[in-house]
Amino acid sequence: MRPDIRQEPHQFQAQVVLQDGKRQDGSRSRRCRGHYSGGKGCRRTRPSRVTLHYHEHRLDEDLDAMHAVQRSRPGNRNIVVKARRRVGRINTSISEQRLRHLFATSEKVCAESIPATARSKREADEAATTPSSTAAPPPDCVDIDEGCTSSSRL
């Protein structure tokens, strides 16, 4: 003989779901658990952002966090370096996103800007490592007895 299996009557009854996604018994419907779906399910309202793009929002938050870490624990270099690295990653992602947008909108300008940017960075690095020949000439020798420069005598 089979054991007697009891099934609760509410399992087979249709559940009445209210407009806000809750059932009459107070539980929430399955499709309304905070996930965004393409259908007409329950959607959460997102708070309005102050910044225009989420990268800027993340950058603002991480800059604030970095400044707070620098003020609160200036001696803990690991935490400060980690916060700076996070800000650098966000700045890099912002520049990459701008480059992607530029490529999508105007490919020719984007293709011309990449080598130009690399060239300017390379020139800046070379200028920083080698002494410049266009630097100001050293000052004239000062005559200690006279108290004036040798070029002023002429």
Backbone bond lengths (Angstrom), bond angles and torsions (degrees), N, CA, C in turn:
res aa  C-N    CA-C-N  psi(-1)  N-CA   C-N-CA  omega(-1)  CA-C   N-CA-C  phi
1 M - - - 1.426 - - 1.525 111.02 -
2 R 1.331 115.17 142.47 1.455 119.24 178.69 1.521 110.05 -80.19
3 P 1.306 115.80 144.51 1.466 116.97 175.34 1.524 109.94 -68.35
4 D 1.286 114.70 151.15 1.456 120.28 -177.48 1.533 109.25 -75.63
5 I 1.333 116.74 115.78 1.465 121.52 -179.57 1.517 107.54 -98.90
6 R 1.279 114.74 120.78 1.458 118.86 179.18 1.524 109.03 -99.11
7 Q 1.263 115.75 134.28 1.456 120.53 175.96 1.516 107.78 -116.04
8 E 1.285 113.51 134.77 1.453 118.71 179.93 1.529 109.01 -68.78
9 P 1.304 117.73 139.48 1.457 119.91 -177.54 1.531 113.38 -65.86
10 H 1.339 118.14 -25.99 1.460 118.93 -176.61 1.529 112.70 -74.58
11 Q 1.335 118.18 -12.52 1.455 119.56 179.04 1.518 111.65 -70.60
12 F 1.303 117.33 -27.39 1.449 120.13 -175.89 1.524 112.83 -103.74
13 Q 1.297 116.41 -8.40 1.448 118.87 179.32 1.526 109.46 -81.21
14 A 1.304 116.59 147.95 1.462 120.83 177.93 1.524 108.60 -71.93
15 Q 1.289 114.84 132.77 1.456 119.85 178.49 1.524 109.40 -85.51
16 V 1.286 116.28 136.55 1.455 120.99 176.74 1.522 107.00 -91.11
17 V 1.334 115.11 116.88 1.462 120.67 -178.67 1.515 108.05 -102.67
18 L 1.322 115.58 126.49 1.452 120.43 179.35 1.524 109.79 -77.57
19 Q 1.327 116.52 175.92 1.453 120.87 -173.87 1.529 112.33 -68.14
20 D 1.305 119.32 -30.88 1.460 120.55 -178.48 1.521 112.54 -84.44
21 G 1.319 118.15 8.08 1.453 121.02 176.38 1.510 114.07 94.05
22 K 1.318 118.13 -4.29 1.460 120.53 179.93 1.515 109.83 -92.36
23 R 1.310 114.48 147.60 1.464 120.06 175.45 1.520 108.78 -85.22
24 Q 1.299 115.44 172.39 1.459 118.99 -179.80 1.518 111.58 -65.04
25 D 1.328 116.72 -30.19 1.461 118.25 -178.96 1.533 112.17 -82.46
26 G 1.334 118.37 1.50 1.458 120.98 175.74 1.514 114.55 100.97
27 S 1.341 117.92 -16.16 1.461 118.92 179.29 1.523 109.40 -79.99
28 R 1.307 115.47 160.33 1.463 120.31 -178.15 1.521 110.38 -92.63
29 S 1.304 115.81 153.21 1.462 118.88 177.36 1.520 109.24 -73.68
30 R 1.297 115.93 162.70 1.449 121.96 -173.01 1.515 112.53 -67.04
31 R 1.304 117.79 -39.97 1.451 119.70 -173.98 1.524 112.98 -82.75
32 C 1.289 117.64 3.13 1.455 120.78 -176.41 1.520 110.76 -116.69
33 R 1.293 117.57 49.13 1.463 119.82 -178.37 1.516 112.58 -105.43
34 G 1.305 117.03 26.19 1.445 119.88 175.54 1.511 114.41 96.14
35 H 1.315 118.26 1.17 1.455 120.32 178.56 1.516 108.78 -89.55
36 Y 1.315 115.14 143.85 1.450 119.46 176.67 1.513 108.10 -85.78
37 S 1.294 116.57 125.91 1.455 120.36 179.19 1.514 108.70 -122.63
38 G 1.302 114.92 161.71 1.452 119.55 -179.63 1.509 112.97 -74.14
39 G 1.310 117.25 -20.29 1.456 120.87 -176.41 1.508 112.25 -82.10
40 K 1.318 114.24 -161.71 1.455 120.00 -178.20 1.517 111.56 -94.33
41 G 1.304 117.81 35.83 1.455 120.57 -178.68 1.517 111.78 -72.76
42 C 1.290 115.24 -177.76 1.450 121.70 178.74 1.527 108.66 -70.92
43 R 1.311 117.93 129.67 1.462 121.03 -179.28 1.515 109.38 -120.78
44 R 1.320 114.10 138.35 1.450 118.98 175.33 1.518 109.19 -80.41
45 T 1.304 116.03 146.87 1.455 118.56 175.42 1.515 108.18 -88.65
46 R 1.297 115.42 132.19 1.453 122.30 -177.51 1.522 108.78 -88.75
47 P 1.325 118.78 139.80 1.464 118.71 177.09 1.526 110.16 -67.47
48 S 1.310 116.21 147.71 1.457 119.23 -178.91 1.522 109.69 -70.80
49 R 1.311 115.16 142.49 1.458 120.53 -179.21 1.514 109.47 -95.90
50 V 1.322 114.39 149.61 1.452 119.71 177.77 1.523 109.52 -82.25
51 T 1.325 116.50 -37.91 1.455 120.87 -177.65 1.518 110.42 -83.73
52 L 1.324 115.43 163.22 1.457 120.68 -177.74 1.516 112.18 -79.28
53 H 1.309 117.58 -33.40 1.458 121.14 -174.18 1.519 108.57 -131.19
54 Y 1.314 117.08 150.69 1.456 119.34 -176.20 1.524 111.80 -67.45
55 H 1.349 118.30 -24.98 1.465 119.73 175.62 1.529 110.26 -63.10
56 E 1.327 116.31 -42.54 1.460 119.99 178.84 1.524 110.56 -65.46
57 H 1.312 116.45 -37.18 1.464 120.97 178.05 1.529 109.98 -62.79
58 R 1.330 116.34 -46.47 1.470 120.77 178.60 1.519 110.87 -63.92
59 L 1.337 116.93 -39.98 1.458 120.57 179.67 1.521 110.67 -63.52
60 D 1.330 117.43 -43.68 1.464 120.51 178.13 1.524 111.22 -60.27
61 E 1.324 116.32 -45.06 1.467 119.71 -179.95 1.525 111.45 -63.04
62 D 1.339 116.94 -44.52 1.459 119.60 -177.18 1.522 112.21 -73.30
63 L 1.328 118.52 -31.15 1.462 119.81 173.80 1.526 110.50 -65.15
64 D 1.333 116.68 -42.36 1.464 119.89 176.47 1.524 110.94 -61.88
65 A 1.334 116.17 -41.99 1.468 119.83 179.17 1.521 110.82 -65.38
66 M 1.335 117.22 -39.55 1.465 120.56 179.59 1.526 110.71 -64.72
67 H 1.327 117.15 -43.62 1.464 119.56 178.78 1.525 111.23 -64.75
68 A 1.321 116.69 -37.92 1.465 120.11 177.97 1.523 110.87 -64.77
69 V 1.326 117.06 -41.10 1.469 120.69 178.93 1.520 109.99 -66.22
70 Q 1.328 117.24 -41.54 1.461 120.12 -179.61 1.525 111.45 -64.82
71 R 1.327 116.73 -34.75 1.459 119.67 178.76 1.524 112.15 -76.79
72 S 1.338 116.32 -41.32 1.464 119.16 -173.27 1.524 112.62 -80.12
73 R 1.326 117.71 -39.84 1.466 120.67 -177.04 1.529 110.87 -132.63
74 P 1.319 118.39 70.01 1.468 118.95 -178.57 1.529 112.81 -69.17
75 G 1.319 117.47 -21.97 1.458 120.17 -179.29 1.518 114.13 -79.67
76 N 1.311 118.03 -21.07 1.458 121.68 -178.58 1.529 108.75 -87.64
77 R 1.325 115.95 91.09 1.461 121.48 -173.76 1.528 112.33 -67.09
78 N 1.333 117.87 -31.94 1.462 119.69 -178.10 1.526 111.62 -62.26
79 I 1.314 116.94 -43.56 1.464 120.68 -179.12 1.526 110.50 -68.72
80 V 1.340 116.63 -39.93 1.462 120.29 179.82 1.526 110.55 -65.27
81 V 1.334 116.61 -43.75 1.469 120.51 179.32 1.524 110.47 -64.30
82 K 1.326 116.93 -39.42 1.467 120.58 179.24 1.532 110.54 -63.72
83 A 1.338 117.03 -40.77 1.466 120.45 178.93 1.527 110.89 -66.87
84 R 1.339 116.87 -40.14 1.471 119.93 177.79 1.523 111.13 -65.03
85 R 1.328 116.17 -39.24 1.459 120.36 179.06 1.529 110.61 -63.61
86 R 1.334 116.48 -40.06 1.462 120.91 179.00 1.531 110.54 -62.73
87 V 1.337 116.76 -43.15 1.463 120.45 177.77 1.529 110.11 -63.68
88 G 1.333 116.69 -39.64 1.461 120.15 178.06 1.515 112.34 -63.96
89 R 1.336 116.75 -39.42 1.470 119.82 178.02 1.523 111.03 -63.74
90 I 1.321 116.91 -39.69 1.462 119.78 179.73 1.524 110.39 -68.42
91 N 1.344 117.31 -40.91 1.465 119.63 176.62 1.521 111.22 -61.11
92 T 1.332 116.52 -40.39 1.460 120.42 177.87 1.521 110.83 -64.10
93 S 1.326 116.82 -42.30 1.466 118.98 -179.95 1.524 111.14 -66.67
94 I 1.334 117.60 -33.67 1.464 120.33 176.70 1.520 110.22 -64.95
95 S 1.338 117.11 -44.94 1.464 119.21 -179.72 1.525 111.28 -66.78
96 E 1.335 117.51 -37.09 1.467 119.87 176.80 1.524 111.35 -65.44
97 Q 1.324 116.78 -39.54 1.461 120.22 179.14 1.524 110.91 -65.54
98 R 1.339 116.82 -40.00 1.466 119.83 176.75 1.520 110.93 -63.26
99 L 1.337 116.19 -39.53 1.462 120.35 178.50 1.527 110.78 -65.55
100 R 1.333 117.15 -41.21 1.468 120.21 177.14 1.530 111.21 -62.07
101 H 1.336 115.85 -41.97 1.462 119.90 179.22 1.527 110.55 -65.13
102 L 1.332 116.60 -42.14 1.458 120.64 178.41 1.522 110.69 -62.92
103 F 1.324 116.81 -39.67 1.462 120.40 178.49 1.523 110.83 -65.24
104 A 1.319 116.60 -39.10 1.468 119.91 -179.00 1.524 111.45 -69.85
105 T 1.327 117.14 -34.67 1.462 119.56 -176.28 1.519 112.74 -88.89
106 S 1.329 117.64 -43.05 1.472 120.36 -179.90 1.521 108.43 -143.84
107 E 1.301 114.19 96.58 1.464 121.10 -173.64 1.523 112.01 -66.55
108 K 1.320 117.97 -38.11 1.466 121.09 -176.44 1.526 111.32 -65.34
109 V 1.308 116.84 -44.96 1.463 120.96 178.80 1.522 110.22 -62.36
110 C 1.321 116.22 -40.47 1.461 121.05 179.42 1.519 110.49 -64.06
111 A 1.339 116.60 -44.77 1.463 120.38 -178.86 1.523 111.32 -65.59
112 E 1.322 118.22 -31.04 1.464 120.93 177.69 1.524 111.94 -78.81
113 S 1.319 117.29 -29.45 1.466 119.83 -175.94 1.524 112.66 -76.81
114 I 1.329 117.83 -27.74 1.470 119.98 -177.38 1.524 111.39 -64.79
115 P 1.358 120.66 -52.61 1.470 118.99 178.28 1.526 112.68 -65.47
116 A 1.340 117.38 -33.84 1.459 119.89 179.21 1.523 110.89 -64.26
117 T 1.313 117.14 -40.87 1.466 121.05 178.26 1.519 110.90 -66.13
118 A 1.329 116.28 -42.66 1.463 120.08 179.30 1.523 110.58 -64.78
119 R 1.332 117.17 -39.73 1.458 121.14 179.75 1.526 110.84 -64.48
120 S 1.327 117.27 -43.61 1.464 120.04 -179.39 1.525 111.31 -66.46
121 K 1.337 117.35 -36.60 1.466 119.55 176.65 1.521 110.96 -66.00
122 R 1.342 116.19 -41.96 1.458 120.24 -179.81 1.527 110.68 -63.97
123 E 1.335 117.35 -42.11 1.462 120.98 178.72 1.524 111.10 -65.22
124 A 1.310 117.15 -37.80 1.465 120.31 178.45 1.525 110.81 -66.56
125 D 1.336 116.75 -39.62 1.464 120.13 177.95 1.521 111.38 -66.24
126 E 1.341 116.79 -41.13 1.462 120.29 179.01 1.517 111.06 -66.03
127 A 1.317 117.47 -38.54 1.463 120.93 179.34 1.522 111.10 -66.87
128 A 1.311 116.81 -31.98 1.465 119.99 -179.49 1.523 111.59 -75.89
129 T 1.338 118.27 -29.50 1.464 120.65 -176.25 1.516 113.19 -90.66
130 T 1.337 118.82 -31.70 1.463 120.57 -178.36 1.516 109.55 -105.66
131 P 1.359 116.54 145.06 1.467 118.22 176.82 1.528 109.64 -69.92
132 S 1.274 115.82 140.28 1.456 120.98 -175.71 1.520 110.42 -83.79
133 S 1.335 117.17 136.98 1.463 121.31 177.89 1.518 110.65 -79.43
134 T 1.316 117.59 -15.62 1.456 120.92 179.99 1.521 111.82 -92.34
135 A 1.310 116.45 10.58 1.462 119.31 179.75 1.521 109.12 -68.60
136 A 1.295 116.24 160.57 1.459 121.11 -179.41 1.524 109.59 -62.34
137 P 1.327 117.11 139.60 1.467 119.24 179.61 1.519 110.10 -65.38
138 P 1.328 117.05 155.28 1.461 118.91 179.38 1.523 109.81 -63.62
139 P 1.311 116.88 150.55 1.469 119.11 -178.81 1.527 110.38 -63.55
140 D 1.329 115.07 153.41 1.468 120.24 179.08 1.514 110.10 -63.02
141 C 1.296 114.19 157.83 1.463 119.20 178.56 1.516 109.06 -66.68
142 V 1.279 115.20 141.76 1.455 120.57 -179.54 1.521 108.16 -98.16
143 D 1.297 115.95 127.75 1.458 120.96 176.49 1.515 107.17 -82.84
144 I 1.294 115.69 115.38 1.454 120.45 -174.71 1.519 110.85 -64.94
145 D 1.342 117.12 -39.71 1.465 119.67 -177.52 1.525 111.69 -67.63
146 E 1.303 116.66 -42.77 1.455 120.62 -175.34 1.525 112.26 -84.02
147 G 1.363 116.95 -30.56 1.461 119.72 -179.07 1.513 113.19 79.87
148 C 1.321 116.96 16.40 1.457 119.26 178.07 1.521 109.00 -136.11
149 T 1.306 116.93 167.35 1.457 120.29 -178.60 1.516 109.86 -80.67
150 S 1.323 115.39 159.71 1.463 119.97 -177.95 1.522 111.73 -68.79
151 S 1.310 118.72 -27.51 1.460 120.47 -179.93 1.522 111.79 -74.40
152 S 1.324 117.98 -20.98 1.461 120.09 -179.61 1.519 111.97 -78.47
153 R 1.333 118.49 -13.24 1.459 121.40 179.35 1.518 111.05 -75.06
154 L 1.294 118.23 -26.07 1.458 120.60 -174.94 1.462 114.04 -73.87
